């Protein structure tokens, strides 16, 4: 939750600075943000539908497709779930 509050605080500070300088924000309009949300949701239709067709319930299909993590990132209070292991360039160099 701390990172979300820090992000909000940084955004507010930048907004105040823009206002003092009489500069318009380069942030996209709301319609563009809604479009991005649609893209994220649309990406989840196929994996969730596959899980539903294989006999899972909606909640189970949503969980199996890891849709919440993809759509919303790591939410506050969800830090107990271990992230998937990834191979970094540094780890590959150590193996060589």
Beta strands, then each sheet from edge to edge (+ up, - down):
end
